[in-house]
Amino acid sequence: SFAYFFNKIKEIENIEYIQVNWKEGWAGILGAHFWMKNEFSSYLSSSKDGGGSLQEHSHGLHLLLILLKKNNISLDKEKFITNISYMKKSKKKYDRLVNLQAEKGGLIYKYETDLITEPADKSILIKSKGCNIQLIFNYKKNCDAVIILNNNKKKIKIFKKTRSSEFENEIKYVVNLKKKDYKKSNLNLQNAIDVMKVIKKVLING
């Protein structure tokens, strides 16, 4: 679904707004890790150990970074406004909500992530004059959707999936990735490093 979405936004000129939401409360996460009593049963309750919303939901930040790179913006080098809410218990502390936003060259971009929202909201919205494109993960059960609103005409494309197929398709992509295509790949190591630079900047300065 993201590959289709990404190809569609290449057709848009003068993007004015990008918003990425990656918000999901503990119910879904703990449901997938049934052996955990609560978030304090693991590293997830400690930002310094790799937990918290920003790191647990880093997929969303990665997607924002990719979209901004398309617009010649390096998120790890930009200044942005950040809001963070922390949850504390004993010696453990994690970021349960993080918002960041900025504007550059007329493009406003915003990222919201939390460990509160139920049901989960994992989505991307791209706006330009006369055209909106939205990618909604888990639009319906076992389905993602890309919704295009262009000059008041609405088009919805549905992508069927399963929990296991998401992992399987990613592994197939990595295994079949040719060396000559590695630098252009959204999954190259440099993107991962840039995501961690942003996380470090937010947690230190936020």
N, C-alpha and C positions, 0 to 999 in steps of 0.2 A: 504493500500500500504506500509506503514512503517513497519508493522508487517512482511510482506513477505520479504521486504528489509532487515530488522534486522536479520531474520532467515537465509537469504542467506549469509550475511557477517560473520555469525558464522562459515561458512565453509572455510573462508579464513584464511590462516596462514601468519604471518609476514606482516601485513598491514604497508605500508610505508607512506601513505598520506591520510589525511581526509580534505575535504573542504566542508563547509556548507555555502550556500548563502541564505539569506532571505532579498531580496531587492524588494521594491515596493514603487513607488511614491505615491503622494497624490491623484491622480485621482481615483484609486480604493477604497481607504479608504473613501474619501469624497463622492464617489458614493454610498457607503453603509450607509453613514450618511448624507442623503440628506438635512437635516435641517441646516447643517453647511455651512457657506459661504467659509471659508478657515480654515487652521489648527489653526489659532489664535483665532478661535471661541470657543476653548475648552482647556482642560488641555493638549492636545496632543502637544501643542507648548511650553511646559515647562518641561524640564527634571526633575527638582526638584519635580514636581507634578505628575510624572509618565509617562510623554510624551517622545517624541524623538524616534529615530529609535531603540535604544537598548531595550527599554522597550515595545514599541508598537509591535516590532517584536521578542519578547522574546521566541516565539515558536522555532525559529531557534537555539537560544542559548541553549535551553532545549535539542534539538536533539543532538547538539554537545556534551553536557555534558553527555548524555546517551551513546553515542558512545565512548567517552573517558573512561568512567567508565568500559566499556567492556574491555578496554586495560589497566585497573588498573591505570588510571590517574585521579586525582581529580582536575578538572579545577579550582575550587575555591582556591586551595592551590598552584597552579603553577604560575610561573612568565612568562609573555608573552609581546611581543611588541604590542603596541596599537597606532593607529592613529584615531583621531577624527576631524570631521569638524562640526562646530556649525553654526546655523542660529539664528540671533538676530533681534528682533523688539521691540522697546520700552523697557519694563522691562522683556520681555520674551526671553528665550533662550532654544534651543533644539539641540540635536545632530542629524544632518541630515545624517551623514555617520560615521560608526565605522568599523574599521578593527582590528582584533587581530590575532596574529600568534605566534607559538612557536614550539620547537622541544624537544622531550624527548625520549631517548632510540632508536634513529633512526626513530621515527615516527614524521613527520611534520603535524601539524594541523593548520587550518586557518578558520576564520569566518568573513564573510562580511555581513553587513546589512546597508540599507540606506532607505531614504524616497525620492529617486530621480528616480530610475530605472523604466522605462516604455518601453515595457510591463514588468511585474514583473518577477523576477528570484528567484524561491524558489526551491532549489535543494541541493542534497548531492552527493558528489563523493568520493568513496573509491578506493584507488589504492594499488595493491601489484604487485609483479613480475608476469607478464603474465596474470593478471586479473584486470579488472576495473568493478566496479558496480556503477551505477548511479540511483538515484531516482529523478525524475522530477515531481514536483507537477504542476498540470494544464498543462500537456504536450500538450494536446488538450482540447477543450471545454468539461468540465465535465469528464475529464479523467486524472489520474495520470499514470506514466509509470516507470517501473524498467527496465533498460537496462544493460545487462551483456555482456561484451566483454571478452571472455576467449580463449586464444590461437588463436586469430584472428577470433573466431566464435562469432557472434552477436545474442543475443536473447532479444526480447522485450516482456514484459508482461504488458498488459493494465488493469487498474482498473477503472471501471466506477463509477461515484459519482454524487451527486448533492450538492448544497450549504447546504441544510437542512440535508442531510444524514450524512455529516461530524459531525455535532453537535449531531444528533440523535444517531449515533453509539458510540460516546464518552460517552454520558449519559448512554446508555445501558451498556457499559463496566463498568462504575463507580458503577452503581446500582447493577450489578451482581458480582462485585469483592468480593471474599471471604476473610475473615479476615486473613487466613493463607497465602494468596498470596499477601497481601498488601505490605509487605516490598520489595518484588521483583518487584512490579509494577513500570512502568516508570512514573506513575502519583501519586506516593506517595508524601507526604508533604515534605520530606527531599530533594527531587529533586528540588522542588519549592524554598525552602530556599537556596539551593546551587546556583541556578540560580540568586537569588537576591544578594547573596554574590559577585558573579562575576560582576554583574551590578554595585554594589556599588564600587567595586575595580576599575573598568574601569572608571567610572565617576569621582571618586576622584583622581585617579593617572594618568588618560589618558591626 
